[in-house]
Amino acid sequence: HIHRGRCHRVEVIVRFNGEFKRSFGPGMTTKAVYAWASGPDGAKLSPDQAAKHVLSVPGADHFLDSGVHIGSLVTPGSCAVTLDLLPRERFEG
């Protein structure tokens, strides 16, 4: 996959009991962002808790696939994206 866009870095804001911010390259996948967001530098979830959570675009009715490039989620005119870390059961309900 090739991602072409104007953003060399994308600021990712993950909301889960507060906000966590980090900059990623636009070709980074949501799998890598999820590893950061659920890990010790983010929400500090245990492995059991992490398995029960997913990333989602705010207001979406589905969670993000692990292969989505983070640069494809930015809004025009911005180099930032906000994601929610939510319980998986919300989407499998």
Secondary structure, DSSP 8 states (H G I E B T S, - for coil): -----S-SSEEEEEESSSEEEEEE-TT-BHHHHHHHHHSTTTT---HHHHTTEEEE-TT-SS---TT-BGGGG--TT-SEEEEEEEETHHHH-
